[in-house]
Amino acid sequence: MKQLFTFLLVAATAVARAQTAPPTDSLSSTAPAPKPFTFYGAVDAYYGYDSGNDVSNFRPEFLYSHNRQNEFSVNQAVVGVRFNNEQVRGALGLHAGSYVEANYADEDPTFRHLYEAYAGFRPFKKTWLDVGIFTSHIGFESAISKENWTLTRSLMAENSPYYEAGARFTYEVDPKLTLTALVLNGWQNIRETNENKALGTQIQWKPSDKLLINSSTFSGIEGPFGSAQYRRYFHNFYFTYALTSHLSVAGVFDVGKQETAVYGKYDTWHTGAAFLRYQLADKWFATARAEYYVAERGVIINSSTPAFGDADFRAGGGSLNLDYAPTANVLLRLEGRYLQGRAPVFSRVENPSANSYGNLTSSVAISF
């Protein structure tokens, strides 16, 4: 893997230099041609501290990003190259970090460090067909920390797909409306785990520069070979709106249903979050978040806590984020967060019936 990282860095740098070479024809247009190759990367280094957690460096097991506490760590380091000449496109990105260790634990080691790897082309005008591994079509928050309004991820983001593998067909109706249809291996898995394929859709509409509306769906049968398999339906909705040049809001709501062992019976989960982001000064931003999560009998939440039984998983709370961006590609962040739920949602070795959770997390993130 080290050699692959090194090769990718050298190749991307060579391509970038070749693309910036001056034209040999003195009569060429002064407007530079679009560069088909782009080189990108990001590093998110962090330190977090949880109140009342003195015996473990792990945060609750259903949190996958920034999931270490009382430890200096790297949540994600990603580097990649993308190609797009408006007829053919593709990408290869590699990553590592505590987020990868936690969220890709069930993937084969061969695929665990692939952030994205896909090839695509335009079968018709205004359309793209991509096949491979790409970021999820679901959710307001992404795996790359610097792109998000808050430092840590919401409960809904942590328990819905960050990545997916399959085929993606995108139709750019106009600059304001994009439609996407997907055939996938499943709910956040690169390798196929059963004989079924899942379907997904996405509608993204931007009626103005201030407003963005997104609707994403998922339908599939989940469960690995040799075990029970249940049909799952899911819908994600979010919007962002710039109230002023300094103040923006976002609202997110997810709802899903999954079959149970009882014929005709479904467990339901629903979750929501509201975000308020304000620019305090030229380089300073603050974001407040309120959220909740309810899952019948703990469906979807990947918790090994045996005390749930038939009880619902219930949790909610809020966070306050302070960001400082000294330059365009550097972001320093500090976040305080408090969550409370039905015991033993936040169970710890020293407190197995804990029903609350508080933490501070700091981060230095760069992108290029």
N, C-alpha and C positions, 0 to 999 in steps of 0.2 A: 504493500500500500504506500510506503514511503517513496518507492521508486515511481509509482504512478502519479503521486502528487508532484514530484520533481519534474517528471516529463510534461505534465499539464502546464506547469508554470513556465517552463522553457518554451514550449510550443506556442502558448498564448502570447508570451512576450515577443517572440519572433514575428508572429503574425501581426501584432499591434505595430511593431516597427515598420514592417513592410507596408502596412496600410497608410502610414503617415509619411511615406516617401514622397517628395515633390514630383509633380508631373514633368515628364521629359519634353512634352510638346508645349512650346511657348505660346501657341495659339489656343490652348485648352481654356475652357471656361474657368473663371476665377472662383466660382462656387464649388467647394469640395464635394466630391461624390460621397454618398452615404457609405459608411464602413460596414461591410457585411459581418466582420468578426468583432465581438466585444468581449472583453475580459473583465470578470467581476470577482469580488471576494468580500468577506465580512468576518469579523472576530468579535465575540461577545464574552468578555471576561467578567466574572462577578464574585461577590462575597455576600452571603446571606446569614442571618441569625434568627432562629426561632425561639420564642419564649417557651420555657418549660420543657425543652428538649435537650437534656444533658447527657443522654446515653447513646445517641445515634447521630450520624451525619446525614441521614436521609430524611427528606420531607415526606408527607403523606403519599402513599403509593399511587394515588390517582392524579398526582401532579408530576408531569414529565419534563417540563422546562424549568431551569434553575432549581433542580430538585435536590441539591446538596445544601447543607447548612453548616455554619461554623467551619467553613473550608473555602479557601481560594480555589476557584475552578474556572473552566471555560465551558460555557453552555453550548456554544456552537462555533466552530471555525469552518468556513466554507470557501471554496475557490472553484471557479469554473470558467468555461468559455461557451459563447453562443454564436451561432451563425444564422444570418437572415439576409438573403438577397432579394426578398419580396416574391420569390418563386419557390425557393427551398429554404428550410430552416431546421435547426437542430440545436442540441445543447448537451453538454457533459459537465456535471458539477459533483464535487466530492466534499464530504464534510466529516467532522469528528467532534466529540465533546460529550458532556454529561447528558445533554438532551438526546443525542444519538444513542448513547449507551442505554438509556431508559426506554425510549420510544421505539427503537428498532430491535429490542431484545428478542422478539420472536422471529425475526428475519434471518435467513441464511447469512453467514459471515461474508459470503461473496457479494451480497447486495447491500449489506448494512451501511456502508459508507457512500452509497450513491444518493446524492441529494436530488439530482435529476439526470436523466439520460433518455433522450427521445430524438426521433427523426420525423420531419414533416414536409409536406409540399402542398401547393394549391391545386386541388383537382378542378376547381372552377373559380371564376372571379369572385373575390370577396370571401372566399372560404379557405380553411386550413384543415388538413387531416394530419394529426400527430399520433405516433405510436411509441410507447415506451413508458418511462417513469417520469411523472411530473408532479408539481405541487397540487394540492387538493383544490377542487372547485367549490369546496364548502368552507364558509366561515369568514369572519371579519378580520381575524388575526392570523398571521403567518408564522412560520418557523423562525424566520430571521428577525431577531429582536428589534433592531433599529427601525424596522418598517412599522412597528406597532405603536399605538398611542400610549400603552402602559408597558412597564418593564416585565412583570410577570403575566402569564396568560390566565384568562378567565377559566372557570370550571368547565364551561361549555366548549371552549377551544381545546382544552386538554383532553376532552373525552369525545372528540369528533375528529375525522381524519385530517392529518397534516399533509399526507402524500397519498398517491394512488398510482396504479399501473394498469395500462390498457390502451384503448384507442379513443381519441378525442376529435370530434368534428365541430369546427367553429365557423359560424356564419356571421360576418360583420354586416348587418343590415344597413347601417349608416354609422357615422361617427358617434352617435348617441346610444345606439342599441346593438348589443352583441348576444347571439344565441349560441349555446353549446350543448351538444349531446355526447354522452360517453358510454362506452362499454368497458367494464372494469373487472379485474380479478376479484375484487371484493372491497370490504370496508377497511381501508388502511392496511393492505397487505400487498407486497410486491409479488411474491410467489403465490400461485393458486393453491387454495387449501381444500377445495372440494370440486365437484364436477359442474358447478353452477357459475354463471357470470352475472354480474350486477349491472344495473343501468343507472345513469345519472343525467341530470339536466341542469342548466344554468341560464338564467336571464339576467343580464346586467344592463341597466338603463341609466343614462346620465342626461336628464332633460336640460340641465344647465350646468355651468361651472361650479355651482354651489351644492347641487344635490346629486347623490348617487343612490340608486336602489338596486338591491340584489335579491334574487330568489334562486335557491339551489335545492335539488331533490336527490334522493338516493333510494333505490329499491333493489333488494337482493336477498338471497338465502345464505345465512352465515352459519359457520360451524365447520370444523375440520373433518377430514375423512375419518370414519370410524367412531364418530360421536354424534350426538343429537344436532340437527340442523333446523334453524327456525328462520322464517321470513321476517325481514326487517324493512320498515318504511320510515323515511326521514325527510323533514323539510327544514331548511335554514333560510331565514329572512334577516336582512339588515339594511340599514340606510345610514348615510352620513350627510350632514347638512352644515354648511358654513353660515352661521347666523350673521356674523360680521367678519371683518378682516382679522380679528383677534380671537373670536369665539366660535368653536365648532362643537356639534353634538353628534352622537351616534347611538342607534338603538339596534339590538340584536335579539332575535327570538328563535329558538329551536324547538321542534316537537317531533317525537318519534314513537313508533309502536313496533313491538316485536312479539311474535308468536310464543306461546308457552307450551309445555307438555300437555296441557289440557286443550283438546280440540276446540277451536273457535274462540279461545281466550287469548288476549294480547295484554302484555305489560306496556305501560306508557311512561315516557319520560318527557319532561318539558323544562326549559331553562331560558333565562333571559338576562340581559345586561344592558345598562345605560352608561354612556361615557360623556363626559363634559371636559373639553380641552380648551385651555385659555393661554394665550401668549402674554406673559407677564411683562416682558421687555424684549429687546432686540434678539437676545440669544437664550431667553429663559421661557420655559413652558411648564404648565401644571395641568394634570389630568386627574379627575375624580371618576371612580367607577363604583357602581352598585350592581350586585348580581345575586342570582339565586339558582338552585338546581334541585329538582325533585325527580326521583326515579323509583317507580314501583318495584319493590323487592330488589332494589339495587341493580336493575337491569342496565346494561352498558357500563356502569361504573366498575372498573376492574379492581375490585377490592377482595382481598382474601380474608377479611374480617368475618369470622363465622357467626358472630352474634346477630347479624342482620335478620336471618331467617326469612320470614315473610314480611318484615317491616320495610317501610319505604326509606330510601336514602333521601335525606333532606339537609341542605346546607345553603348558606347565604352570607353575605357580608359586603364589605367595601374596601377600597384602597385609595390612597392618595399618592400621586406620582409627581416628582419634581425633576425636570430635565434641563441640562445646560449644554448648548451646542456651540463650542468655541469656534469651530469651522464646520463646513458643510458635510464633511465625512467623519466627524467625531461627535459622540454623544455620551455625556456623563449623566447617570440616572440614579435616583434614590427613591425607593417606594416603601411605604408602610401599608400593611394589609392585615385585616382581621376578618375571620370567618367563624361562623357558629352553626352548629347543626345538631341533629338528633344523635345522641350517643349510640354507638362508639365510633362515629364518623372519623374523628381525629385521634383514634386510639394510639397510645404510645406504650413502650415497655413499662415505664414508671407510672403510667396513668391509663390503664386499658379502657376506662369509661369516659375519656376526655370528649367533650362536645364543643370545644372552641380551639382556635388556632390563630396565633398572631406572629408576624414576622416583619423583619426589615431586610430589604435586599438592595444592594448597590451594584452598579455595573459601569464598565467603560466599554463602549462599542465603537468600532471603526468600520468603514466600508470603502470600497474602491472599485 
